[in-house]
Amino acid sequence: MNCATFHLHHDEIEKLAYQFWEQRGRPDGSPWFDWLQAEQQLLHERYLSMRLPFSSILMGPVEY
């Protein structure tokens, strides 16, 4: 697996972190809480999108 595949852009983290902050009622302080949560979610989504479906493992390679 290529590490570059998991590269996240600052803008996409910032946008999601801002959404999290707004959902929490725009509290003062704790900007890193939302930032780290956004990074974690985006990395998790990226990881899940790269995984092969279990059925493809049982059936063999998928041809495109």
CHARMM-style PDB file with segment names, atoms N, HN, CA, C and O in Angstrom:
ATOM      1  N   MET     1       0.832  -1.166   0.000  1.00  0.00      PROA
ATOM      2  CA  MET     1       0.000   0.000   0.000  1.00  0.00      PROA
ATOM      3  C   MET     1       0.884   1.239   0.000  1.00  0.00      PROA
ATOM      4  O   MET     1       1.850   1.321   0.759  1.00  0.00      PROA
ATOM      5  N   ASN     2       0.561   2.168  -0.824  1.00  0.00      PROA
ATOM      6  HN  ASN     2      -0.223   2.101  -1.440  1.00  0.00      PROA
ATOM      7  CA  ASN     2       1.353   3.376  -0.985  1.00  0.00      PROA
ATOM      8  C   ASN     2       0.962   4.417   0.062  1.00  0.00      PROA
ATOM      9  O   ASN     2      -0.218   4.740   0.203  1.00  0.00      PROA
ATOM     10  N   CYS     3       1.934   4.940   0.791  1.00  0.00      PROA
ATOM     11  HN  CYS     3       2.892   4.678   0.677  1.00  0.00      PROA
ATOM     12  CA  CYS     3       1.663   5.944   1.824  1.00  0.00      PROA
ATOM     13  C   CYS     3       1.082   7.213   1.226  1.00  0.00      PROA
ATOM     14  O   CYS     3       0.295   7.898   1.879  1.00  0.00      PROA
ATOM     15  N   ALA     4       1.455   7.535   0.006  1.00  0.00      PROA
ATOM     16  HN  ALA     4       2.094   6.978  -0.525  1.00  0.00      PROA
ATOM     17  CA  ALA     4       0.952   8.746  -0.638  1.00  0.00      PROA
ATOM     18  C   ALA     4      -0.555   8.682  -0.827  1.00  0.00      PROA
ATOM     19  O   ALA     4      -1.208   9.721  -0.921  1.00  0.00      PROA
ATOM     20  N   THR     5      -1.108   7.501  -0.884  1.00  0.00      PROA
ATOM     21  HN  THR     5      -0.578   6.657  -0.808  1.00  0.00      PROA
ATOM     22  CA  THR     5      -2.539   7.334  -1.057  1.00  0.00      PROA
ATOM     23  C   THR     5      -3.297   7.912   0.131  1.00  0.00      PROA
ATOM     24  O   THR     5      -4.423   8.386  -0.022  1.00  0.00      PROA
ATOM     25  N   PHE     6      -2.694   7.876   1.302  1.00  0.00      PROA
ATOM     26  HN  PHE     6      -1.780   7.491   1.426  1.00  0.00      PROA
ATOM     27  CA  PHE     6      -3.346   8.377   2.498  1.00  0.00      PROA
ATOM     28  C   PHE     6      -3.103   9.860   2.726  1.00  0.00      PROA
ATOM     29  O   PHE     6      -3.514  10.392   3.757  1.00  0.00      PROA
ATOM     30  N   HSD     7      -2.453  10.537   1.803  1.00  0.00      PROA
ATOM     31  HN  HSD     7      -2.118  10.104   0.965  1.00  0.00      PROA
ATOM     32  CA  HSD     7      -2.163  11.952   1.967  1.00  0.00      PROA
ATOM     33  C   HSD     7      -3.478  12.740   2.028  1.00  0.00      PROA
ATOM     34  O   HSD     7      -4.353  12.591   1.176  1.00  0.00      PROA
ATOM     35  N   LEU     8      -3.584  13.565   3.042  1.00  0.00      PROA
ATOM     36  HN  LEU     8      -2.873  13.687   3.734  1.00  0.00      PROA
ATOM     37  CA  LEU     8      -4.764  14.414   3.185  1.00  0.00      PROA
ATOM     38  C   LEU     8      -4.370  15.855   2.910  1.00  0.00      PROA
ATOM     39  O   LEU     8      -3.284  16.292   3.290  1.00  0.00      PROA
ATOM     40  N   HSD     9      -5.237  16.576   2.261  1.00  0.00      PROA
ATOM     41  HN  HSD     9      -6.119  16.220   1.951  1.00  0.00      PROA
ATOM     42  CA  HSD     9      -4.988  17.981   1.981  1.00  0.00      PROA
ATOM     43  C   HSD     9      -5.481  18.838   3.146  1.00  0.00      PROA
ATOM     44  O   HSD     9      -6.524  18.570   3.742  1.00  0.00      PROA
ATOM     45  N   HSD    10      -4.716  19.856   3.446  1.00  0.00      PROA
ATOM     46  HN  HSD    10      -3.869  20.074   2.962  1.00  0.00      PROA
ATOM     47  CA  HSD    10      -5.039  20.770   4.538  1.00  0.00      PROA
ATOM     48  C   HSD    10      -6.476  21.284   4.407  1.00  0.00      PROA
ATOM     49  O   HSD    10      -7.208  21.351   5.395  1.00  0.00      PROA
ATOM     50  N   ASP    11      -6.871  21.644   3.189  1.00  0.00      PROA
ATOM     51  HN  ASP    11      -6.276  21.590   2.387  1.00  0.00      PROA
ATOM     52  CA  ASP    11      -8.197  22.224   2.970  1.00  0.00      PROA
ATOM     53  C   ASP    11      -9.327  21.267   3.328  1.00  0.00      PROA
ATOM     54  O   ASP    11     -10.334  21.685   3.899  1.00  0.00      PROA
ATOM     55  N   GLU    12      -9.171  19.982   2.998  1.00  0.00      PROA
ATOM     56  HN  GLU    12      -8.352  19.642   2.534  1.00  0.00      PROA
ATOM     57  CA  GLU    12     -10.248  19.045   3.301  1.00  0.00      PROA
ATOM     58  C   GLU    12     -10.348  18.777   4.804  1.00  0.00      PROA
ATOM     59  O   GLU    12     -11.447  18.583   5.324  1.00  0.00      PROA
ATOM     60  N   ILE    13      -9.222  18.765   5.500  1.00  0.00      PROA
ATOM     61  HN  ILE    13      -8.329  18.923   5.078  1.00  0.00      PROA
ATOM     62  CA  ILE    13      -9.245  18.603   6.957  1.00  0.00      PROA
ATOM     63  C   ILE    13      -9.884  19.836   7.587  1.00  0.00      PROA
ATOM     64  O   ILE    13     -10.725  19.726   8.478  1.00  0.00      PROA
ATOM     65  N   GLU    14      -9.474  21.007   7.113  1.00  0.00      PROA
ATOM     66  HN  GLU    14      -8.791  21.096   6.388  1.00  0.00      PROA
ATOM     67  CA  GLU    14      -9.991  22.261   7.647  1.00  0.00      PROA
ATOM     68  C   GLU    14     -11.511  22.354   7.488  1.00  0.00      PROA
ATOM     69  O   GLU    14     -12.215  22.756   8.414  1.00  0.00      PROA
ATOM     70  N   LYS    15     -12.000  21.987   6.326  1.00  0.00      PROA
ATOM     71  HN  LYS    15     -11.428  21.662   5.574  1.00  0.00      PROA
ATOM     72  CA  LYS    15     -13.442  22.061   6.054  1.00  0.00      PROA
ATOM     73  C   LYS    15     -14.225  21.142   6.993  1.00  0.00      PROA
ATOM     74  O   LYS    15     -15.238  21.551   7.560  1.00  0.00      PROA
ATOM     75  N   LEU    16     -13.763  19.910   7.156  1.00  0.00      PROA
ATOM     76  HN  LEU    16     -12.940  19.577   6.695  1.00  0.00      PROA
ATOM     77  CA  LEU    16     -14.454  18.962   8.019  1.00  0.00      PROA
ATOM     78  C   LEU    16     -14.332  19.373   9.488  1.00  0.00      PROA
ATOM     79  O   LEU    16     -15.297  19.260  10.244  1.00  0.00      PROA
ATOM     80  N   ALA    17     -13.163  19.845   9.893  1.00  0.00      PROA
ATOM     81  HN  ALA    17     -12.379  19.937   9.279  1.00  0.00      PROA
ATOM     82  CA  ALA    17     -12.970  20.301  11.276  1.00  0.00      PROA
ATOM     83  C   ALA    17     -13.913  21.465  11.587  1.00  0.00      PROA
ATOM     84  O   ALA    17     -14.471  21.545  12.681  1.00  0.00      PROA
ATOM     85  N   TYR    18     -14.082  22.342  10.641  1.00  0.00      PROA
ATOM     86  HN  TYR    18     -13.630  22.277   9.752  1.00  0.00      PROA
ATOM     87  CA  TYR    18     -15.005  23.471  10.825  1.00  0.00      PROA
ATOM     88  C   TYR    18     -16.433  22.968  10.998  1.00  0.00      PROA
ATOM     89  O   TYR    18     -17.173  23.482  11.837  1.00  0.00      PROA
ATOM     90  N   GLN    19     -16.823  21.973  10.215  1.00  0.00      PROA
ATOM     91  HN  GLN    19     -16.222  21.556   9.534  1.00  0.00      PROA
ATOM     92  CA  GLN    19     -18.160  21.390  10.350  1.00  0.00      PROA
ATOM     93  C   GLN    19     -18.343  20.777  11.739  1.00  0.00      PROA
ATOM     94  O   GLN    19     -19.387  20.959  12.365  1.00  0.00      PROA
ATOM     95  N   PHE    20     -17.334  20.055  12.220  1.00  0.00      PROA
ATOM     96  HN  PHE    20     -16.486  19.907  11.711  1.00  0.00      PROA
ATOM     97  CA  PHE    20     -17.399  19.465  13.557  1.00  0.00      PROA
ATOM     98  C   PHE    20     -17.547  20.556  14.620  1.00  0.00      PROA
ATOM     99  O   PHE    20     -18.344  20.427  15.548  1.00  0.00      PROA
ATOM    100  N   TRP    21     -16.766  21.634  14.471  1.00  0.00      PROA
ATOM    101  HN  TRP    21     -16.118  21.739  13.716  1.00  0.00      PROA
ATOM    102  CA  TRP    21     -16.799  22.747  15.413  1.00  0.00      PROA
ATOM    103  C   TRP    21     -18.194  23.380  15.456  1.00  0.00      PROA
ATOM    104  O   TRP    21     -18.719  23.680  16.528  1.00  0.00      PROA
ATOM    105  N   GLU    22     -18.782  23.578  14.271  1.00  0.00      PROA
ATOM    106  HN  GLU    22     -18.356  23.334  13.400  1.00  0.00      PROA
ATOM    107  CA  GLU    22     -20.130  24.136  14.209  1.00  0.00      PROA
ATOM    108  C   GLU    22     -21.150  23.201  14.852  1.00  0.00      PROA
ATOM    109  O   GLU    22     -22.050  23.657  15.557  1.00  0.00      PROA
ATOM    110  N   GLN    23     -21.014  21.894  14.612  1.00  0.00      PROA
ATOM    111  HN  GLN    23     -20.283  21.524  14.039  1.00  0.00      PROA
ATOM    112  CA  GLN    23     -21.939  20.918  15.190  1.00  0.00      PROA
ATOM    113  C   GLN    23     -21.856  20.901  16.716  1.00  0.00      PROA
ATOM    114  O   GLN    23     -22.832  20.583  17.396  1.00  0.00      PROA
ATOM    115  N   ARG    24     -20.688  21.245  17.242  1.00  0.00      PROA
ATOM    116  HN  ARG    24     -19.896  21.503  16.689  1.00  0.00      PROA
ATOM    117  CA  ARG    24     -20.517  21.272  18.696  1.00  0.00      PROA
ATOM    118  C   ARG    24     -20.944  22.610  19.312  1.00  0.00      PROA
ATOM    119  O   ARG    24     -20.769  22.832  20.510  1.00  0.00      PROA
ATOM    120  N   GLY    25     -21.503  23.492  18.487  1.00  0.00      PROA
ATOM    121  HN  GLY    25     -21.645  23.311  17.514  1.00  0.00      PROA
ATOM    122  CA  GLY    25     -22.002  24.764  18.999  1.00  0.00      PROA
ATOM    123  C   GLY    25     -20.975  25.878  19.032  1.00  0.00      PROA
ATOM    124  O   GLY    25     -21.147  26.862  19.751  1.00  0.00      PROA
ATOM    125  N   ARG    26     -19.903  25.731  18.256  1.00  0.00      PROA
ATOM    126  HN  ARG    26     -19.764  24.932  17.671  1.00  0.00      PROA
ATOM    127  CA  ARG    26     -18.851  26.750  18.137  1.00  0.00      PROA
ATOM    128  C   ARG    26     -18.241  27.154  19.485  1.00  0.00      PROA
ATOM    129  O   ARG    26     -18.168  28.344  19.794  1.00  0.00      PROA
ATOM    130  N   PRO    27     -17.807  26.185  20.282  1.00  0.00      PROA
ATOM    131  CA  PRO    27     -17.224  26.533  21.585  1.00  0.00      PROA
ATOM    132  C   PRO    27     -15.861  27.207  21.433  1.00  0.00      PROA
ATOM    133  O   PRO    27     -15.162  27.007  20.440  1.00  0.00      PROA
ATOM    134  N   ASP    28     -15.501  28.003  22.428  1.00  0.00      PROA
ATOM    135  HN  ASP    28     -16.069  28.165  23.234  1.00  0.00      PROA
ATOM    136  CA  ASP    28     -14.174  28.630  22.464  1.00  0.00      PROA
ATOM    137  C   ASP    28     -13.128  27.569  22.801  1.00  0.00      PROA
ATOM    138  O   ASP    28     -13.410  26.609  23.518  1.00  0.00      PROA
ATOM    139  N   GLY    29     -11.943  27.752  22.285  1.00  0.00      PROA
ATOM    140  HN  GLY    29     -11.713  28.532  21.702  1.00  0.00      PROA
ATOM    141  CA  GLY    29     -10.848  26.828  22.577  1.00  0.00      PROA
ATOM    142  C   GLY    29     -11.029  25.478  21.893  1.00  0.00      PROA
ATOM    143  O   GLY    29     -11.969  25.291  21.121  1.00  0.00      PROA
ATOM    144  N   SER    30     -10.163  24.575  22.166  1.00  0.00      PROA
ATOM    145  HN  SER    30      -9.399  24.727  22.793  1.00  0.00      PROA
ATOM    146  CA  SER    30     -10.168  23.180  21.673  1.00  0.00      PROA
ATOM    147  C   SER    30     -10.194  23.014  20.152  1.00  0.00      PROA
ATOM    148  O   SER    30     -10.868  22.106  19.664  1.00  0.00      PROA
ATOM    149  N   PRO    31      -9.493  23.849  19.382  1.00  0.00      PROA
ATOM    150  CA  PRO    31      -9.515  23.653  17.930  1.00  0.00      PROA
ATOM    151  C   PRO    31      -8.866  22.335  17.508  1.00  0.00      PROA
ATOM    152  O   PRO    31      -9.220  21.768  16.474  1.00  0.00      PROA
ATOM    153  N   TRP    32      -7.917  21.852  18.309  1.00  0.00      PROA
ATOM    154  HN  TRP    32      -7.630  22.312  19.148  1.00  0.00      PROA
ATOM    155  CA  TRP    32      -7.238  20.606  17.937  1.00  0.00      PROA
ATOM    156  C   TRP    32      -8.158  19.408  18.046  1.00  0.00      PROA
ATOM    157  O   TRP    32      -7.972  18.417  17.340  1.00  0.00      PROA
ATOM    158  N   PHE    33      -9.145  19.483  18.916  1.00  0.00      PROA
ATOM    159  HN  PHE    33      -9.297  20.288  19.490  1.00  0.00      PROA
ATOM    160  CA  PHE    33     -10.099  18.388  19.050  1.00  0.00      PROA
ATOM    161  C   PHE    33     -10.790  18.125  17.715  1.00  0.00      PROA
ATOM    162  O   PHE    33     -10.848  16.989  17.246  1.00  0.00      PROA
ATOM    163  N   ASP    34     -11.311  19.190  17.113  1.00  0.00      PROA
ATOM    164  HN  ASP    34     -11.264  20.113  17.495  1.00  0.00      PROA
ATOM    165  CA  ASP    34     -12.022  19.054  15.836  1.00  0.00      PROA
ATOM    166  C   ASP    34     -11.066  18.693  14.705  1.00  0.00      PROA
ATOM    167  O   ASP    34     -11.406  17.899  13.828  1.00  0.00      PROA
ATOM    168  N   TRP    35      -9.868  19.279  14.726  1.00  0.00      PROA
ATOM    169  HN  TRP    35      -9.592  19.924  15.439  1.00  0.00      PROA
ATOM    170  CA  TRP    35      -8.880  19.000  13.683  1.00  0.00      PROA
ATOM    171  C   TRP    35      -8.484  17.522  13.686  1.00  0.00      PROA
ATOM    172  O   TRP    35      -8.468  16.874  12.640  1.00  0.00      PROA
ATOM    173  N   LEU    36      -8.166  17.000  14.867  1.00  0.00      PROA
ATOM    174  HN  LEU    36      -8.178  17.527  15.717  1.00  0.00      PROA
ATOM    175  CA  LEU    36      -7.748  15.598  14.964  1.00  0.00      PROA
ATOM    176  C   LEU    36      -8.888  14.645  14.640  1.00  0.00      PROA
ATOM    177  O   LEU    36      -8.670  13.593  14.039  1.00  0.00      PROA
ATOM    178  N   GLN    37     -10.099  15.007  15.034  1.00  0.00      PROA
ATOM    179  HN  GLN    37     -10.276  15.862  15.522  1.00  0.00      PROA
ATOM    180  CA  GLN    37     -11.255  14.187  14.694  1.00  0.00      PROA
ATOM    181  C   GLN    37     -11.456  14.153  13.175  1.00  0.00      PROA
ATOM    182  O   GLN    37     -11.758  13.102  12.612  1.00  0.00      PROA
ATOM    183  N   ALA    38     -11.291  15.289  12.524  1.00  0.00      PROA
ATOM    184  HN  ALA    38     -11.045  16.144  12.982  1.00  0.00      PROA
ATOM    185  CA  ALA    38     -11.434  15.358  11.065  1.00  0.00      PROA
ATOM    186  C   ALA    38     -10.355  14.524  10.374  1.00  0.00      PROA
ATOM    187  O   ALA    38     -10.645  13.783   9.435  1.00  0.00      PROA
ATOM    188  N   GLU    39      -9.106  14.648  10.843  1.00  0.00      PROA
ATOM    189  HN  GLU    39      -8.870  15.251  11.606  1.00  0.00      PROA
ATOM    190  CA  GLU    39      -8.024  13.840  10.268  1.00  0.00      PROA
ATOM    191  C   GLU    39      -8.323  12.349  10.408  1.00  0.00      PROA
ATOM    192  O   GLU    39      -8.175  11.582   9.457  1.00  0.00      PROA
ATOM    193  N   GLN    40      -8.742  11.957  11.599  1.00  0.00      PROA
ATOM    194  HN  GLN    40      -8.862  12.581  12.371  1.00  0.00      PROA
ATOM    195  CA  GLN    40      -9.022  10.550  11.856  1.00  0.00      PROA
ATOM    196  C   GLN    40     -10.137  10.040  10.949  1.00  0.00      PROA
ATOM    197  O   GLN    40     -10.025   8.957  10.374  1.00  0.00      PROA
ATOM    198  N   GLN    41     -11.199  10.806  10.821  1.00  0.00      PROA
ATOM    199  HN  GLN    41     -11.291  11.686  11.288  1.00  0.00      PROA
ATOM    200  CA  GLN    41     -12.315  10.369   9.985  1.00  0.00      PROA
ATOM    201  C   GLN    41     -11.907  10.255   8.523  1.00  0.00      PROA
ATOM    202  O   GLN    41     -12.244   9.276   7.857  1.00  0.00      PROA
ATOM    203  N   LEU    42     -11.182  11.253   8.020  1.00  0.00      PROA
ATOM    204  HN  LEU    42     -10.908  12.049   8.561  1.00  0.00      PROA
ATOM    205  CA  LEU    42     -10.771  11.224   6.619  1.00  0.00      PROA
ATOM    206  C   LEU    42      -9.806  10.071   6.331  1.00  0.00      PROA
ATOM    207  O   LEU    42      -9.906   9.420   5.291  1.00  0.00      PROA
ATOM    208  N   LEU    43      -8.879   9.823   7.247  1.00  0.00      PROA
ATOM    209  HN  LEU    43      -8.798  10.353   8.092  1.00  0.00      PROA
ATOM    210  CA  LEU    43      -7.962   8.698   7.063  1.00  0.00      PROA
ATOM    211  C   LEU    43      -8.711   7.374   7.093  1.00  0.00      PROA
ATOM    212  O   LEU    43      -8.410   6.468   6.315  1.00  0.00      PROA
ATOM    213  N   HSD    44      -9.678   7.262   7.984  1.00  0.00      PROA
ATOM    214  HN  HSD    44      -9.922   7.998   8.615  1.00  0.00      PROA
ATOM    215  CA  HSD    44     -10.475   6.039   8.078  1.00  0.00      PROA
ATOM    216  C   HSD    44     -11.267   5.825   6.785  1.00  0.00      PROA
ATOM    217  O   HSD    44     -11.300   4.713   6.257  1.00  0.00      PROA
ATOM    218  N   GLU    45     -11.893   6.866   6.283  1.00  0.00      PROA
ATOM    219  HN  GLU    45     -11.867   7.769   6.712  1.00  0.00      PROA
ATOM    220  CA  GLU    45     -12.644   6.769   5.028  1.00  0.00      PROA
ATOM    221  C   GLU    45     -11.726   6.386   3.871  1.00  0.00      PROA
ATOM    222  O   GLU    45     -12.091   5.566   3.029  1.00  0.00      PROA
ATOM    223  N   ARG    46     -10.541   6.978   3.832  1.00  0.00      PROA
ATOM    224  HN  ARG    46     -10.244   7.644   4.517  1.00  0.00      PROA
ATOM    225  CA  ARG    46      -9.580   6.673   2.772  1.00  0.00      PROA
ATOM    226  C   ARG    46      -9.151   5.214   2.844  1.00  0.00      PROA
ATOM    227  O   ARG    46      -9.056   4.533   1.822  1.00  0.00      PROA
ATOM    228  N   TYR    47      -8.891   4.737   4.070  1.00  0.00      PROA
ATOM    229  HN  TYR    47      -8.968   5.290   4.899  1.00  0.00      PROA
ATOM    230  CA  TYR    47      -8.495   3.339   4.277  1.00  0.00      PROA
ATOM    231  C   TYR    47      -9.610   2.396   3.831  1.00  0.00      PROA
ATOM    232  O   TYR    47      -9.352   1.422   3.124  1.00  0.00      PROA
ATOM    233  N   LEU    48     -10.838   2.676   4.237  1.00  0.00      PROA
ATOM    234  HN  LEU    48     -11.048   3.467   4.811  1.00  0.00      PROA
ATOM    235  CA  LEU    48     -11.957   1.805   3.867  1.00  0.00      PROA
ATOM    236  C   LEU    48     -12.189   1.780   2.363  1.00  0.00      PROA
ATOM    237  O   LEU    48     -12.576   0.750   1.810  1.00  0.00      PROA
ATOM    238  N   SER    49     -11.959   2.893   1.706  1.00  0.00      PROA
ATOM    239  HN  SER    49     -11.644   3.730   2.155  1.00  0.00      PROA
ATOM    240  CA  SER    49     -12.179   2.947   0.259  1.00  0.00      PROA
ATOM    241  C   SER    49     -11.140   2.129  -0.507  1.00  0.00      PROA
ATOM    242  O   SER    49     -11.362   1.762  -1.661  1.00  0.00      PROA
ATOM    243  N   MET    50     -10.005   1.843   0.137  1.00  0.00      PROA
ATOM    244  HN  MET    50      -9.825   2.141   1.075  1.00  0.00      PROA
ATOM    245  CA  MET    50      -8.945   1.087  -0.529  1.00  0.00      PROA
ATOM    246  C   MET    50      -9.066  -0.423  -0.307  1.00  0.00      PROA
ATOM    247  O   MET    50      -8.463  -1.212  -1.034  1.00  0.00      PROA
ATOM    248  N   ARG    51      -9.840  -0.813   0.690  1.00  0.00      PROA
ATOM    249  HN  ARG    51     -10.330  -0.172   1.281  1.00  0.00      PROA
ATOM    250  CA  ARG    51      -9.957  -2.232   1.004  1.00  0.00      PROA
ATOM    251  C   ARG    51     -10.783  -2.945  -0.064  1.00  0.00      PROA
ATOM    252  O   ARG    51     -11.738  -2.384  -0.601  1.00  0.00      PROA
ATOM    253  N   LEU    52     -10.412  -4.162  -0.358  1.00  0.00      PROA
ATOM    254  HN  LEU    52      -9.636  -4.618   0.078  1.00  0.00      PROA
ATOM    255  CA  LEU    52     -11.172  -4.962  -1.308  1.00  0.00      PROA
ATOM    256  C   LEU    52     -12.387  -5.545  -0.602  1.00  0.00      PROA
ATOM    257  O   LEU    52     -12.317  -5.871   0.583  1.00  0.00      PROA
ATOM    258  N   PRO    53     -13.494  -5.679  -1.314  1.00  0.00      PROA
ATOM    259  CA  PRO    53     -14.644  -6.349  -0.721  1.00  0.00      PROA
ATOM    260  C   PRO    53     -14.281  -7.795  -0.386  1.00  0.00      PROA
ATOM    261  O   PRO    53     -13.494  -8.418  -1.098  1.00  0.00      PROA
ATOM    262  N   PHE    54     -14.844  -8.324   0.681  1.00  0.00      PROA
ATOM    263  HN  PHE    54     -15.484  -7.818   1.260  1.00  0.00      PROA
ATOM    264  CA  PHE    54     -14.541  -9.677   1.115  1.00  0.00      PROA
ATOM    265  C   PHE    54     -14.869 -10.686   0.010  1.00  0.00      PROA
ATOM    266  O   PHE    54     -14.146 -11.667  -0.166  1.00  0.00      PROA
ATOM    267  N   SER    55     -15.943 -10.454  -0.728  1.00  0.00      PROA
ATOM    268  HN  SER    55     -16.531  -9.658  -0.586  1.00  0.00      PROA
ATOM    269  CA  SER    55     -16.337 -11.380  -1.792  1.00  0.00      PROA
ATOM    270  C   SER    55     -15.280 -11.465  -2.891  1.00  0.00      PROA
ATOM    271  O   SER    55     -15.119 -12.520  -3.504  1.00  0.00      PROA
ATOM    272  N   SER    56     -14.556 -10.375  -3.151  1.00  0.00      PROA
ATOM    273  HN  SER    56     -14.686  -9.518  -2.653  1.00  0.00      PROA
ATOM    274  CA  SER    56     -13.535 -10.418  -4.195  1.00  0.00      PROA
ATOM    275  C   SER    56     -12.345 -11.251  -3.748  1.00  0.00      PROA
ATOM    276  O   SER    56     -11.632 -11.809  -4.582  1.00  0.00      PROA
ATOM    277  N   ILE    57     -12.124 -11.341  -2.448  1.00  0.00      PROA
ATOM    278  HN  ILE    57     -12.703 -10.888  -1.770  1.00  0.00      PROA
ATOM    279  CA  ILE    57     -11.043 -12.172  -1.951  1.00  0.00      PROA
ATOM    280  C   ILE    57     -11.390 -13.648  -2.168  1.00  0.00      PROA
ATOM    281  O   ILE    57     -10.533 -14.451  -2.537  1.00  0.00      PROA
ATOM    282  N   LEU    58     -12.637 -13.984  -1.938  1.00  0.00      PROA
ATOM    283  HN  LEU    58     -13.333 -13.332  -1.639  1.00  0.00      PROA
ATOM    284  CA  LEU    58     -13.075 -15.371  -2.113  1.00  0.00      PROA
ATOM    285  C   LEU    58     -13.147 -15.760  -3.584  1.00  0.00      PROA
ATOM    286  O   LEU    58     -12.841 -16.898  -3.942  1.00  0.00      PROA
ATOM    287  N   MET    59     -13.547 -14.824  -4.435  1.00  0.00      PROA
ATOM    288  HN  MET    59     -13.795 -13.900  -4.144  1.00  0.00      PROA
ATOM    289  CA  MET    59     -13.753 -15.139  -5.847  1.00  0.00      PROA
ATOM    290  C   MET    59     -12.495 -14.954  -6.680  1.00  0.00      PROA
ATOM    291  O   MET    59     -12.448 -15.410  -7.823  1.00  0.00      PROA
ATOM    292  N   GLY    60     -11.493 -14.311  -6.151  1.00  0.00      PROA
ATOM    293  HN  GLY    60     -11.531 -13.940  -5.223  1.00  0.00      PROA
ATOM    294  CA  GLY    60     -10.299 -14.063  -6.928  1.00  0.00      PROA
ATOM    295  C   GLY    60     -10.238 -12.646  -7.419  1.00  0.00      PROA
ATOM    296  O   GLY    60     -11.082 -11.830  -7.048  1.00  0.00      PROA
ATOM    297  N   PRO    61      -9.260 -12.326  -8.247  1.00  0.00      PROA
ATOM    298  CA  PRO    61      -9.077 -10.957  -8.737  1.00  0.00      PROA
ATOM    299  C   PRO    61     -10.263 -10.482  -9.562  1.00  0.00      PROA
ATOM    300  O   PRO    61     -10.920 -11.266 -10.246  1.00  0.00      PROA
ATOM    301  N   VAL    62     -10.515  -9.214  -9.485  1.00  0.00      PROA
ATOM    302  HN  VAL    62      -9.980  -8.577  -8.929  1.00  0.00      PROA
ATOM    303  CA  VAL    62     -11.580  -8.598 -10.254  1.00  0.00      PROA
ATOM    304  C   VAL    62     -10.978  -7.959 -11.488  1.00  0.00      PROA
ATOM    305  O   VAL    62     -10.004  -7.211 -11.392  1.00  0.00      PROA
ATOM    306  N   GLU    63     -11.546  -8.246 -12.642  1.00  0.00      PROA
ATOM    307  HN  GLU    63     -12.336  -8.853 -12.721  1.00  0.00      PROA
ATOM    308  CA  GLU    63     -11.058  -7.635 -13.882  1.00  0.00      PROA
ATOM    309  C   GLU    63     -11.916  -6.446 -14.237  1.00  0.00      PROA
ATOM    310  O   GLU    63     -13.143  -6.508 -14.165  1.00  0.00      PROA
ATOM    311  N   TYR    64     -11.270  -5.367 -14.619  1.00  0.00      PROA
ATOM    312  HN  TYR    64     -10.273  -5.317 -14.678  1.00  0.00      PROA
ATOM    313  CA  TYR    64     -11.986  -4.138 -14.990  1.00  0.00      PROA
ATOM    314  C   TYR    64     -11.927  -3.925 -16.468  1.00  0.00      PROA
ATOM    315  OT1 TYR    64     -12.472  -2.944 -16.972  1.00  0.00      PROA
TER     316      TYR     64
END
